[in-house]
Amino acid sequence: MIFVQEPEIKDRKKTETRRIIKPDEYLDFKRGSPNKVYKGGARPRLKWVVGGNYAAVPKRGQKAFGRIQIERIWIESVQDITKAGAIAEGVGSVEAYKTLWNRINGKTKGARWEDNPTVWVIEFKYLGDVNVGI
């Protein structure tokens, strides 16, 4: 399950999402390209996998509105977002993305734009409203 904005996804205006990397999350590299994110230490669990099909949920506790498939995962600092990345996030500019980021994360020390946290960048495609309950 990935929490995302419904209208932008359904209109296919949003094809990326950024999430702060938590201390116990890490990428697994197979054949030189990152394709899996794990969470946990001694008994890790798979969090996301490239090619994986996930419910798209607007907010925690709400019903899924569709499915997305992860196309690619990489790491960057949030301030490294480009204009193309901001557009893929469903906004028109880096400045608009900065405003959105701070609206969501601005009250948490270490997560604010000015803190420049390291994030997962998850590129995905919208599969539609099919198999929502899976």
A tleap script that builds the chain and sets N, CA, C and O, in Angstrom:
source leaprc.protein.ff14SB
mol = sequence {
  NMET ILE PHE VAL GLN GLU PRO GLU ILE LYS
  ASP ARG LYS LYS THR GLU THR ARG ARG ILE
  ILE LYS PRO ASP GLU TYR LEU ASP PHE LYS
  ARG GLY SER PRO ASN LYS VAL TYR LYS GLY
  GLY ALA ARG PRO ARG LEU LYS TRP VAL VAL
  GLY GLY ASN TYR ALA ALA VAL PRO LYS ARG
  GLY GLN LYS ALA PHE GLY ARG ILE GLN ILE
  GLU ARG ILE TRP ILE GLU SER VAL GLN ASP
  ILE THR LYS ALA GLY ALA ILE ALA GLU GLY
  VAL GLY SER VAL GLU ALA TYR LYS THR LEU
  TRP ASN ARG ILE ASN GLY LYS THR LYS GLY
  ALA ARG TRP GLU ASP ASN PRO THR VAL TRP
  VAL ILE GLU PHE LYS TYR LEU GLY ASP VAL
  ASN VAL GLY CILE
}
set mol.1.N position { 0.848 -1.165 0.000 }
set mol.1.CA position { 0.000 0.000 0.000 }
set mol.1.C position { 0.901 1.238 0.000 }
set mol.1.O position { 1.874 1.320 0.749 }
set mol.2.N position { 0.554 2.181 -0.848 }
set mol.2.CA position { 1.288 3.438 -0.922 }
set mol.2.C position { 0.267 4.569 -0.849 }
set mol.2.O position { -0.747 4.540 -1.547 }
set mol.3.N position { 0.534 5.567 -0.003 }
set mol.3.CA position { -0.378 6.676 0.188 }
set mol.3.C position { -0.057 7.771 -0.826 }
set mol.3.O position { 1.061 8.287 -0.862 }
set mol.4.N position { -1.040 8.119 -1.643 }
set mol.4.CA position { -0.829 9.067 -2.734 }
set mol.4.C position { -2.080 9.894 -2.994 }
set mol.4.O position { -3.168 9.545 -2.537 }
set mol.5.N position { -1.924 10.992 -3.729 }
set mol.5.CA position { -3.035 11.865 -4.066 }
set mol.5.C position { -3.855 11.261 -5.208 }
set mol.5.O position { -3.331 10.993 -6.289 }
set mol.6.N position { -5.125 11.055 -4.957 }
set mol.6.CA position { -5.976 10.359 -5.922 }
set mol.6.C position { -6.150 11.074 -7.256 }
set mol.6.O position { -5.879 10.466 -8.292 }
set mol.7.N position { -6.591 12.340 -7.289 }
set mol.7.CA position { -6.863 12.940 -8.611 }
set mol.7.C position { -5.646 12.977 -9.529 }
set mol.7.O position { -5.755 12.685 -10.720 }
set mol.8.N position { -4.489 13.333 -8.979 }
set mol.8.CA position { -3.284 13.434 -9.794 }
set mol.8.C position { -2.865 12.070 -10.350 }
set mol.8.O position { -2.356 11.979 -11.467 }
set mol.9.N position { -3.077 11.032 -9.577 }
set mol.9.CA position { -2.725 9.680 -10.031 }
set mol.9.C position { -3.684 9.235 -11.125 }
set mol.9.O position { -3.260 8.769 -12.183 }
set mol.10.N position { -4.980 9.382 -10.863 }
set mol.10.CA position { -5.973 8.933 -11.842 }
set mol.10.C position { -5.824 9.681 -13.166 }
set mol.10.O position { -6.053 9.111 -14.233 }
set mol.11.N position { -5.444 10.950 -13.098 }
set mol.11.CA position { -5.237 11.748 -14.316 }
set mol.11.C position { -3.867 11.486 -14.931 }
set mol.11.O position { -3.526 12.054 -15.968 }
set mol.12.N position { -3.080 10.619 -14.282 }
set mol.12.CA position { -1.723 10.260 -14.708 }
set mol.12.C position { -0.785 11.467 -14.777 }
set mol.12.O position { 0.145 11.507 -15.583 }
set mol.13.N position { -1.054 12.451 -13.908 }
set mol.13.CA position { -0.178 13.617 -13.792 }
set mol.13.C position { 0.910 13.377 -12.756 }
set mol.13.O position { 1.938 14.054 -12.763 }
set mol.14.N position { 0.686 12.415 -11.864 }
set mol.14.CA position { 1.665 12.069 -10.832 }
set mol.14.C position { 2.166 10.663 -11.100 }
set mol.14.O position { 1.391 9.707 -11.107 }
set mol.15.N position { 3.477 10.543 -11.321 }
set mol.15.CA position { 4.083 9.244 -11.617 }
set mol.15.C position { 5.276 8.947 -10.712 }
set mol.15.O position { 5.963 7.940 -10.890 }
set mol.16.N position { 5.518 9.829 -9.742 }
set mol.16.CA position { 6.568 9.615 -8.758 }
set mol.16.C position { 6.057 10.026 -7.390 }
set mol.16.O position { 5.166 10.866 -7.263 }
set mol.17.N position { 6.639 9.419 -6.377 }
set mol.17.CA position { 6.387 9.845 -5.003 }
set mol.17.C position { 7.695 9.736 -4.235 }
set mol.17.O position { 8.507 8.850 -4.500 }
set mol.18.N position { 7.892 10.629 -3.296 }
set mol.18.CA position { 9.105 10.638 -2.482 }
set mol.18.C position { 8.725 10.367 -1.034 }
set mol.18.O position { 7.753 10.912 -0.513 }
set mol.19.N position { 9.524 9.503 -0.395 }
set mol.19.CA position { 9.297 9.121 0.996 }
set mol.19.C position { 10.621 9.198 1.741 }
set mol.19.O position { 11.644 8.744 1.228 }
set mol.20.N position { 10.617 9.758 2.931 }
set mol.20.CA position { 11.826 9.842 3.748 }
set mol.20.C position { 12.293 8.425 4.084 }
set mol.20.O position { 11.500 7.566 4.467 }
set mol.21.N position { 13.593 8.205 3.931 }
set mol.21.CA position { 14.170 6.903 4.251 }
set mol.21.C position { 14.309 6.791 5.765 }
set mol.21.O position { 14.933 7.633 6.411 }
set mol.22.N position { 13.721 5.744 6.312 }
set mol.22.CA position { 13.819 5.485 7.744 }
set mol.22.C position { 15.121 4.728 8.016 }
set mol.22.O position { 15.642 4.052 7.129 }
set mol.23.N position { 15.650 4.841 9.243 }
set mol.23.CA position { 16.955 4.227 9.553 }
set mol.23.C position { 17.042 2.725 9.295 }
set mol.23.O position { 18.125 2.219 9.002 }
set mol.24.N position { 15.933 2.008 9.395 }
set mol.24.CA position { 15.993 0.550 9.215 }
set mol.24.C position { 15.569 0.098 7.818 }
set mol.24.O position { 15.282 -1.082 7.615 }
set mol.25.N position { 15.525 1.011 6.860 }
set mol.25.CA position { 15.160 0.664 5.484 }
set mol.25.C position { 16.407 0.651 4.613 }
set mol.25.O position { 17.315 1.462 4.798 }
set mol.26.N position { 16.442 -0.269 3.671 }
set mol.26.CA position { 17.600 -0.351 2.790 }
set mol.26.C position { 17.218 -0.990 1.456 }
set mol.26.O position { 16.245 -1.737 1.352 }
set mol.27.N position { 18.020 -0.667 0.442 }
set mol.27.CA position { 17.856 -1.220 -0.898 }
set mol.27.C position { 18.606 -2.530 -1.024 }
set mol.27.O position { 19.685 -2.694 -0.456 }
set mol.28.N position { 18.039 -3.451 -1.760 }
set mol.28.CA position { 18.723 -4.688 -2.116 }
set mol.28.C position { 19.108 -4.564 -3.587 }
set mol.28.O position { 18.253 -4.305 -4.433 }
set mol.29.N position { 20.378 -4.748 -3.891 }
set mol.29.CA position { 20.852 -4.632 -5.264 }
set mol.29.C position { 20.992 -6.020 -5.874 }
set mol.29.O position { 21.727 -6.863 -5.358 }
set mol.30.N position { 20.293 -6.248 -6.958 }
set mol.30.CA position { 20.412 -7.502 -7.712 }
set mol.30.C position { 20.909 -7.140 -9.104 }
set mol.30.O position { 20.330 -6.288 -9.778 }
set mol.31.N position { 21.962 -7.777 -9.519 }
set mol.31.CA position { 22.532 -7.546 -10.847 }
set mol.31.C position { 22.804 -6.064 -11.105 }
set mol.31.O position { 22.644 -5.581 -12.226 }
set mol.32.N position { 23.217 -5.354 -10.060 }
set mol.32.CA position { 23.647 -3.977 -10.233 }
set mol.32.C position { 22.566 -2.922 -10.217 }
set mol.32.O position { 22.890 -1.734 -10.209 }
set mol.33.N position { 21.286 -3.297 -10.212 }
set mol.33.CA position { 20.245 -2.271 -10.169 }
set mol.33.C position { 19.354 -2.494 -8.955 }
set mol.33.O position { 18.966 -3.625 -8.664 }
set mol.34.N position { 19.026 -1.407 -8.241 }
set mol.34.CA position { 18.194 -1.561 -7.047 }
set mol.34.C position { 16.776 -1.980 -7.435 }
set mol.34.O position { 16.151 -1.359 -8.296 }
set mol.35.N position { 16.279 -3.029 -6.799 }
set mol.35.CA position { 14.932 -3.455 -7.162 }
set mol.35.C position { 14.052 -3.816 -5.980 }
set mol.35.O position { 12.872 -4.114 -6.162 }
set mol.36.N position { 14.605 -3.796 -4.763 }
set mol.36.CA position { 13.791 -4.120 -3.593 }
set mol.36.C position { 14.178 -3.226 -2.432 }
set mol.36.O position { 15.355 -2.925 -2.235 }
set mol.37.N position { 13.175 -2.799 -1.655 }
set mol.37.CA position { 13.410 -2.070 -0.416 }
set mol.37.C position { 12.932 -2.957 0.726 }
set mol.37.O position { 11.809 -3.460 0.716 }
set mol.38.N position { 13.809 -3.136 1.707 }
set mol.38.CA position { 13.494 -3.923 2.893 }
set mol.38.C position { 13.420 -3.016 4.107 }
set mol.38.O position { 14.035 -1.950 4.148 }
set mol.39.N position { 12.657 -3.460 5.093 }
set mol.39.CA position { 12.528 -2.754 6.367 }
set mol.39.C position { 12.846 -3.750 7.465 }
set mol.39.O position { 12.335 -4.870 7.464 }
set mol.40.N position { 13.691 -3.343 8.402 }
set mol.40.CA position { 13.987 -4.189 9.546 }
set mol.40.C position { 15.411 -4.679 9.557 }
set mol.40.O position { 16.132 -4.571 8.565 }
set mol.41.N position { 15.812 -5.224 10.702 }
set mol.41.CA position { 17.176 -5.687 10.875 }
set mol.41.C position { 17.307 -7.189 10.775 }
set mol.41.O position { 17.492 -7.726 9.682 }
set mol.42.N position { 17.213 -7.883 11.914 }
set mol.42.CA position { 17.440 -9.326 11.963 }
set mol.42.C position { 16.412 -10.115 11.151 }
set mol.42.O position { 16.742 -11.135 10.546 }
set mol.43.N position { 15.196 -9.651 11.142 }
set mol.43.CA position { 14.130 -10.328 10.383 }
set mol.43.C position { 13.482 -9.323 9.435 }
set mol.43.O position { 12.343 -8.908 9.653 }
set mol.44.N position { 14.195 -8.935 8.398 }
set mol.44.CA position { 13.666 -7.896 7.493 }
set mol.44.C position { 12.440 -8.376 6.732 }
set mol.44.O position { 12.254 -9.567 6.480 }
set mol.45.N position { 11.609 -7.397 6.376 }
set mol.45.CA position { 10.457 -7.706 5.531 }
set mol.45.C position { 10.518 -6.826 4.292 }
set mol.45.O position { 11.001 -5.694 4.331 }
set mol.46.N position { 10.023 -7.368 3.206 }
set mol.46.CA position { 9.989 -6.637 1.946 }
set mol.46.C position { 8.965 -5.520 2.041 }
set mol.46.O position { 7.816 -5.754 2.416 }
set mol.47.N position { 9.379 -4.315 1.704 }
set mol.47.CA position { 8.473 -3.163 1.748 }
set mol.47.C position { 7.953 -2.839 0.348 }
set mol.47.O position { 6.745 -2.733 0.138 }
set mol.48.N position { 8.876 -2.683 -0.610 }
set mol.48.CA position { 8.506 -2.391 -1.994 }
set mol.48.C position { 9.423 -3.167 -2.922 }
set mol.48.O position { 10.575 -3.436 -2.584 }
set mol.49.N position { 8.915 -3.523 -4.086 }
set mol.49.CA position { 9.728 -4.193 -5.088 }
set mol.49.C position { 9.382 -3.635 -6.462 }
set mol.49.O position { 8.211 -3.419 -6.772 }
set mol.50.N position { 10.397 -3.403 -7.279 }
set mol.50.CA position { 10.168 -2.961 -8.653 }
set mol.50.C position { 9.371 -4.060 -9.354 }
set mol.50.O position { 9.716 -5.239 -9.272 }
set mol.51.N position { 8.312 -3.664 -10.037 }
set mol.51.CA position { 7.405 -4.610 -10.682 }
set mol.51.C position { 6.238 -4.985 -9.797 }
set mol.51.O position { 5.272 -5.597 -10.253 }
set mol.52.N position { 6.330 -4.612 -8.509 }
set mol.52.CA position { 5.254 -4.929 -7.563 }
set mol.52.C position { 4.014 -4.099 -7.816 }
set mol.52.O position { 4.090 -2.966 -8.291 }
set mol.53.N position { 2.883 -4.674 -7.495 }
set mol.53.CA position { 1.563 -4.085 -7.693 }
set mol.53.C position { 1.012 -3.758 -6.308 }
set mol.53.O position { 0.899 -4.645 -5.462 }
set mol.54.N position { 0.664 -2.474 -6.070 }
set mol.54.CA position { 0.268 -2.012 -4.739 }
set mol.54.C position { -1.036 -1.225 -4.793 }
set mol.54.O position { -1.366 -0.585 -5.792 }
set mol.55.N position { -1.760 -1.295 -3.687 }
set mol.55.CA position { -2.968 -0.478 -3.549 }
set mol.55.C position { -2.557 0.983 -3.431 }
set mol.55.O position { -1.592 1.312 -2.741 }
set mol.56.N position { -3.289 1.851 -4.103 }
set mol.56.CA position { -3.098 3.293 -3.995 }
set mol.56.C position { -4.172 3.810 -3.052 }
set mol.56.O position { -5.365 3.703 -3.334 }
set mol.57.N position { -3.735 4.376 -1.924 }
set mol.57.CA position { -4.628 4.786 -0.851 }
set mol.57.C position { -4.417 6.272 -0.583 }
set mol.57.O position { -3.273 6.706 -0.443 }
set mol.58.N position { -5.497 7.075 -0.505 }
set mol.58.CA position { -5.302 8.509 -0.281 }
set mol.58.C position { -4.744 8.837 1.108 }
set mol.58.O position { -3.888 9.713 1.232 }
set mol.59.N position { -5.217 8.147 2.154 }
set mol.59.CA position { -4.740 8.378 3.517 }
set mol.59.C position { -4.861 7.088 4.307 }
set mol.59.O position { -5.668 6.217 3.982 }
set mol.60.N position { -4.059 6.980 5.338 }
set mol.60.CA position { -4.096 5.804 6.210 }
set mol.60.C position { -5.535 5.563 6.685 }
set mol.60.O position { -6.224 6.489 7.113 }
set mol.61.N position { -5.968 4.312 6.601 }
set mol.61.CA position { -7.305 3.947 7.067 }
set mol.61.C position { -8.407 4.141 6.037 }
set mol.61.O position { -9.557 3.785 6.295 }
set mol.62.N position { -8.078 4.704 4.861 }
set mol.62.CA position { -9.075 4.901 3.823 }
set mol.62.C position { -8.989 3.794 2.789 }
set mol.62.O position { -7.970 3.114 2.661 }
set mol.63.N position { -10.072 3.630 2.062 }
set mol.63.CA position { -10.160 2.594 1.048 }
set mol.63.C position { -9.286 2.930 -0.169 }
set mol.63.O position { -9.165 4.089 -0.566 }
set mol.64.N position { -8.685 1.891 -0.745 }
set mol.64.CA position { -7.885 2.070 -1.959 }
set mol.64.C position { -8.775 2.527 -3.110 }
set mol.64.O position { -9.933 2.122 -3.211 }
set mol.65.N position { -8.224 3.372 -3.973 }
set mol.65.CA position { -8.969 3.827 -5.148 }
set mol.65.C position { -8.461 3.174 -6.423 }
set mol.65.O position { -9.082 3.315 -7.476 }
set mol.66.N position { -7.358 2.471 -6.348 }
set mol.66.CA position { -6.811 1.826 -7.538 }
set mol.66.C position { -5.524 1.104 -7.212 }
set mol.66.O position { -5.179 0.897 -6.048 }
set mol.67.N position { -4.819 0.724 -8.270 }
set mol.67.CA position { -3.565 -0.005 -8.137 }
set mol.67.C position { -2.471 0.735 -8.893 }
set mol.67.O position { -2.722 1.362 -9.922 }
set mol.68.N position { -1.247 0.650 -8.362 }
set mol.68.CA position { -0.078 1.178 -9.052 }
set mol.68.C position { 0.967 0.073 -9.135 }
set mol.68.O position { 0.970 -0.866 -8.339 }
set mol.69.N position { 1.853 0.209 -10.118 }
set mol.69.CA position { 2.976 -0.719 -10.255 }
set mol.69.C position { 4.261 0.085 -10.172 }
set mol.69.O position { 4.421 1.078 -10.882 }
set mol.70.N position { 5.174 -0.336 -9.313 }
set mol.70.CA position { 6.460 0.359 -9.172 }
set mol.70.C position { 7.342 0.023 -10.371 }
set mol.70.O position { 7.549 -1.143 -10.706 }
set mol.71.N position { 7.850 1.062 -11.001 }
set mol.71.CA position { 8.704 0.935 -12.173 }
set mol.71.C position { 10.190 1.043 -11.829 }
set mol.71.O position { 11.029 0.391 -12.450 }
set mol.72.N position { 10.505 1.874 -10.829 }
set mol.72.CA position { 11.904 2.121 -10.485 }
set mol.72.C position { 11.965 2.736 -9.099 }
set mol.72.O position { 11.043 3.441 -8.689 }
set mol.73.N position { 13.052 2.472 -8.370 }
set mol.73.CA position { 13.287 3.053 -7.050 }
set mol.73.C position { 14.729 3.550 -7.007 }
set mol.73.O position { 15.651 2.846 -7.418 }
set mol.74.N position { 14.912 4.769 -6.505 }
set mol.74.CA position { 16.268 5.272 -6.293 }
set mol.74.C position { 16.280 6.220 -5.105 }
set mol.74.O position { 15.239 6.553 -4.538 }
set mol.75.N position { 17.484 6.643 -4.743 }
set mol.75.CA position { 17.682 7.492 -3.563 }
set mol.75.C position { 18.220 8.844 -4.004 }
set mol.75.O position { 19.060 8.933 -4.899 }
set mol.76.N position { 17.716 9.905 -3.353 }
set mol.76.CA position { 18.273 11.238 -3.547 }
set mol.76.C position { 17.924 12.092 -2.338 }
set mol.76.O position { 17.084 11.706 -1.524 }
set mol.77.N position { 18.555 13.235 -2.217 }
set mol.77.CA position { 18.165 14.218 -1.204 }
set mol.77.C position { 16.958 14.961 -1.744 }
set mol.77.O position { 16.861 15.205 -2.947 }
set mol.78.N position { 16.046 15.319 -0.871 }
set mol.78.CA position { 14.799 15.923 -1.348 }
set mol.78.C position { 15.059 17.195 -2.158 }
set mol.78.O position { 14.345 17.470 -3.123 }
set mol.79.N position { 16.070 17.969 -1.775 }
set mol.79.CA position { 16.361 19.209 -2.498 }
set mol.79.C position { 16.978 18.977 -3.875 }
set mol.79.O position { 17.133 19.922 -4.648 }
set mol.80.N position { 17.332 17.729 -4.189 }
set mol.80.CA position { 17.883 17.413 -5.512 }
set mol.80.C position { 16.806 17.217 -6.567 }
set mol.80.O position { 17.121 16.935 -7.723 }
set mol.81.N position { 15.551 17.361 -6.193 }
set mol.81.CA position { 14.470 17.196 -7.166 }
set mol.81.C position { 14.642 18.218 -8.299 }
set mol.81.O position { 14.977 19.378 -8.058 }
set mol.82.N position { 14.410 17.772 -9.519 }
set mol.82.CA position { 14.492 18.635 -10.701 }
set mol.82.C position { 13.091 19.095 -11.083 }
set mol.82.O position { 12.100 18.647 -10.506 }
set mol.83.N position { 13.020 19.985 -12.051 }
set mol.83.CA position { 11.707 20.413 -12.541 }
set mol.83.C position { 10.942 19.204 -13.085 }
set mol.83.O position { 9.741 19.076 -12.845 }
set mol.84.N position { 11.627 18.314 -13.818 }
set mol.84.CA position { 10.973 17.108 -14.335 }
set mol.84.C position { 10.458 16.244 -13.185 }
set mol.84.O position { 9.371 15.674 -13.279 }
set mol.85.N position { 11.233 16.143 -12.096 }
set mol.85.CA position { 10.785 15.401 -10.925 }
set mol.85.C position { 9.576 16.038 -10.278 }
set mol.85.O position { 8.654 15.340 -9.858 }
set mol.86.N position { 9.571 17.362 -10.193 }
set mol.86.CA position { 8.421 18.073 -9.614 }
set mol.86.C position { 7.162 17.842 -10.456 }
set mol.86.O position { 6.072 17.653 -9.915 }
set mol.87.N position { 7.322 17.857 -11.772 }
set mol.87.CA position { 6.188 17.588 -12.656 }
set mol.87.C position { 5.702 16.154 -12.453 }
set mol.87.O position { 4.497 15.906 -12.411 }
set mol.88.N position { 6.639 15.212 -12.328 }
set mol.88.CA position { 6.266 13.813 -12.087 }
set mol.88.C position { 5.596 13.644 -10.720 }
set mol.88.O position { 4.856 12.683 -10.509 }
set mol.89.N position { 5.850 14.568 -9.797 }
set mol.89.CA position { 5.185 14.562 -8.491 }
set mol.89.C position { 3.788 15.188 -8.562 }
set mol.89.O position { 3.057 15.200 -7.571 }
set mol.90.N position { 3.430 15.701 -9.722 }
set mol.90.CA position { 2.090 16.250 -9.899 }
set mol.90.C position { 1.982 17.743 -9.689 }
set mol.90.O position { 0.879 18.287 -9.646 }
set mol.91.N position { 3.136 18.425 -9.556 }
set mol.91.CA position { 3.138 19.884 -9.428 }
set mol.91.C position { 3.996 20.461 -10.551 }
set mol.91.O position { 4.691 19.711 -11.236 }
set mol.92.N position { 3.962 21.770 -10.752 }
set mol.92.CA position { 4.604 22.344 -11.923 }
set mol.92.C position { 6.024 22.826 -11.774 }
set mol.92.O position { 6.680 23.139 -12.768 }
set mol.93.N position { 6.523 22.894 -10.525 }
set mol.93.CA position { 7.858 23.463 -10.346 }
set mol.93.C position { 8.478 22.945 -9.057 }
set mol.93.O position { 7.793 22.373 -8.208 }
set mol.94.N position { 9.777 23.151 -8.924 }
set mol.94.CA position { 10.470 22.772 -7.698 }
set mol.94.C position { 9.936 23.593 -6.531 }
set mol.94.O position { 9.753 23.065 -5.433 }
set mol.95.N position { 9.688 24.861 -6.757 }
set mol.95.CA position { 9.160 25.723 -5.687 }
set mol.95.C position { 7.790 25.231 -5.214 }
set mol.95.O position { 7.514 25.231 -4.014 }
set mol.96.N position { 6.931 24.811 -6.150 }
set mol.96.CA position { 5.620 24.261 -5.768 }
set mol.96.C position { 5.787 22.955 -4.994 }
set mol.96.O position { 5.035 22.683 -4.058 }
set mol.97.N position { 6.771 22.151 -5.384 }
set mol.97.CA position { 7.018 20.906 -4.656 }
set mol.97.C position { 7.540 21.201 -3.256 }
set mol.97.O position { 7.150 20.533 -2.298 }
set mol.98.N position { 8.411 22.187 -3.127 }
set mol.98.CA position { 8.931 22.589 -1.816 }
set mol.98.C position { 7.767 22.970 -0.894 }
set mol.98.O position { 7.739 22.570 0.270 }
set mol.99.N position { 6.825 23.731 -1.406 }
set mol.99.CA position { 5.653 24.141 -0.629 }
set mol.99.C position { 4.841 22.919 -0.206 }
set mol.99.O position { 4.440 22.805 0.952 }
set mol.100.N position { 4.602 22.003 -1.153 }
set mol.100.CA position { 3.866 20.772 -0.849 }
set mol.100.C position { 4.615 19.953 0.201 }
set mol.100.O position { 4.010 19.483 1.165 }
set mol.101.N position { 5.927 19.781 0.024 }
set mol.101.CA position { 6.735 19.001 0.964 }
set mol.101.C position { 6.610 19.570 2.377 }
set mol.101.O position { 6.382 18.828 3.332 }
set mol.102.N position { 6.761 20.885 2.504 }
set mol.102.CA position { 6.698 21.500 3.833 }
set mol.102.C position { 5.295 21.455 4.421 }
set mol.102.O position { 5.143 21.414 5.642 }
set mol.103.N position { 4.276 21.461 3.584 }
set mol.103.CA position { 2.909 21.321 4.085 }
set mol.103.C position { 2.723 19.940 4.723 }
set mol.103.O position { 2.035 19.805 5.735 }
set mol.104.N position { 3.337 18.928 4.128 }
set mol.104.CA position { 3.214 17.559 4.623 }
set mol.104.C position { 4.208 17.273 5.749 }
set mol.104.O position { 3.849 16.650 6.748 }
set mol.105.N position { 5.453 17.723 5.592 }
set mol.105.CA position { 6.548 17.329 6.493 }
set mol.105.C position { 7.139 18.465 7.318 }
set mol.105.O position { 8.050 18.233 8.114 }
set mol.106.N position { 6.646 19.677 7.147 }
set mol.106.CA position { 7.288 20.855 7.721 }
set mol.106.C position { 7.304 20.962 9.227 }
set mol.106.O position { 8.053 21.774 9.769 }
set mol.107.N position { 6.505 20.174 9.926 }
set mol.107.CA position { 6.474 20.261 11.389 }
set mol.107.C position { 7.405 19.253 12.062 }
set mol.107.O position { 7.557 19.263 13.283 }
set mol.108.N position { 8.028 18.381 11.259 }
set mol.108.CA position { 8.861 17.323 11.819 }
set mol.108.C position { 10.336 17.635 11.602 }
set mol.108.O position { 10.808 17.702 10.467 }
set mol.109.N position { 11.066 17.827 12.717 }
set mol.109.CA position { 12.491 18.107 12.621 }
set mol.109.C position { 13.178 16.941 11.923 }
set mol.109.O position { 12.931 15.779 12.246 }
set mol.110.N position { 14.038 17.261 10.967 }
set mol.110.CA position { 14.729 16.249 10.179 }
set mol.110.C position { 14.006 15.912 8.886 }
set mol.110.O position { 14.596 15.336 7.972 }
set mol.111.N position { 12.728 16.269 8.806 }
set mol.111.CA position { 11.931 15.966 7.616 }
set mol.111.C position { 11.621 17.201 6.791 }
set mol.111.O position { 11.132 17.093 5.666 }
set mol.112.N position { 11.901 18.375 7.342 }
set mol.112.CA position { 11.582 19.624 6.639 }
set mol.112.C position { 12.460 19.806 5.404 }
set mol.112.O position { 13.541 19.226 5.302 }
set mol.113.N position { 11.981 20.612 4.479 }
set mol.113.CA position { 12.741 20.908 3.264 }
set mol.113.C position { 14.146 21.386 3.613 }
set mol.113.O position { 15.130 20.909 3.048 }
set mol.114.N position { 14.233 22.328 4.543 }
set mol.114.CA position { 15.542 22.895 4.884 }
set mol.114.C position { 16.474 21.869 5.525 }
set mol.114.O position { 17.687 22.077 5.541 }
set mol.115.N position { 15.938 20.766 6.055 }
set mol.115.CA position { 16.764 19.691 6.608 }
set mol.115.C position { 17.329 18.799 5.504 }
set mol.115.O position { 18.278 18.049 5.733 }
set mol.116.N position { 16.749 18.880 4.312 }
set mol.116.CA position { 17.196 18.138 3.134 }
set mol.116.C position { 17.328 16.630 3.394 }
set mol.116.O position { 18.398 16.054 3.191 }
set mol.117.N position { 16.235 15.994 3.844 }
set mol.117.CA position { 16.331 14.556 4.136 }
set mol.117.C position { 16.579 13.723 2.884 }
set mol.117.O position { 16.261 14.127 1.765 }
set mol.118.N position { 17.153 12.554 3.110 }
set mol.118.CA position { 17.353 11.585 2.037 }
set mol.118.C position { 16.044 10.829 1.855 }
set mol.118.O position { 15.411 10.410 2.825 }
set mol.119.N position { 15.645 10.659 0.585 }
set mol.119.CA position { 14.334 10.080 0.291 }
set mol.119.C position { 14.432 8.931 -0.709 }
set mol.119.O position { 15.359 8.849 -1.515 }
set mol.120.N position { 13.439 8.048 -0.624 }
set mol.120.CA position { 13.201 7.095 -1.700 }
set mol.120.C position { 12.458 7.851 -2.777 }
set mol.120.O position { 11.524 8.593 -2.472 }
set mol.121.N position { 12.840 7.687 -4.009 }
set mol.121.CA position { 12.049 8.181 -5.135 }
set mol.121.C position { 11.456 6.935 -5.775 }
set mol.121.O position { 12.177 6.052 -6.239 }
set mol.122.N position { 10.145 6.882 -5.791 }
set mol.122.CA position { 9.440 5.709 -6.303 }
set mol.122.C position { 8.686 6.135 -7.558 }
set mol.122.O position { 7.731 6.909 -7.497 }
set mol.123.N position { 9.133 5.618 -8.686 }
set mol.123.CA position { 8.472 5.883 -9.963 }
set mol.123.C position { 7.464 4.758 -10.198 }
set mol.123.O position { 7.783 3.584 -10.016 }
set mol.124.N position { 6.261 5.120 -10.599 }
set mol.124.CA position { 5.207 4.123 -10.752 }
set mol.124.C position { 4.299 4.456 -11.924 }
set mol.124.O position { 4.337 5.557 -12.473 }
set mol.125.N position { 3.485 3.481 -12.291 }
set mol.125.CA position { 2.437 3.745 -13.276 }
set mol.125.C position { 1.106 3.328 -12.669 }
set mol.125.O position { 1.026 2.371 -11.900 }
set mol.126.N position { 0.080 4.055 -13.026 }
set mol.126.CA position { -1.269 3.777 -12.532 }
set mol.126.C position { -1.867 2.661 -13.366 }
set mol.126.O position { -1.899 2.738 -14.594 }
set mol.127.N position { -2.340 1.626 -12.695 }
set mol.127.CA position { -2.929 0.475 -13.381 }
set mol.127.C position { -4.437 0.596 -13.517 }
set mol.127.O position { -5.065 -0.170 -14.249 }
set mol.128.N position { -5.009 1.550 -12.819 }
set mol.128.CA position { -6.458 1.759 -12.893 }
set mol.128.C position { -7.166 1.290 -11.648 }
set mol.128.O position { -6.551 0.968 -10.632 }
set mol.129.N position { -8.472 1.261 -11.756 }
set mol.129.CA position { -9.326 0.941 -10.636 }
set mol.129.C position { -9.578 -0.562 -10.537 }
set mol.129.O position { -10.565 -0.985 -9.936 }
set mol.130.N position { -8.698 -1.366 -11.117 }
set mol.130.CA position { -8.892 -2.817 -11.163 }
set mol.130.C position { -8.340 -3.482 -9.911 }
set mol.130.O position { -7.343 -3.029 -9.349 }
set mol.131.N position { -8.980 -4.542 -9.482 }
set mol.131.CA position { -8.518 -5.361 -8.361 }
set mol.131.C position { -8.165 -4.544 -7.126 }
set mol.131.O position { -7.160 -4.803 -6.465 }
set mol.132.N position { -8.998 -3.559 -6.824 }
set mol.132.CA position { -8.715 -2.657 -5.716 }
set mol.132.C position { -8.618 -3.411 -4.399 }
set mol.132.O position { -7.804 -3.052 -3.548 }
set mol.133.N position { -9.415 -4.428 -4.214 }
set mol.133.CA position { -9.454 -5.115 -2.937 }
set mol.133.C position { -8.315 -6.073 -2.680 }
set mol.133.O position { -8.230 -6.624 -1.583 }
set mol.134.N position { -7.452 -6.294 -3.621 }
set mol.134.CA position { -6.367 -7.266 -3.446 }
set mol.134.C position { -5.371 -6.771 -2.427 }
set mol.134.O position { -4.387 -7.453 -2.143 }
savepdb mol mol.pdb
quit
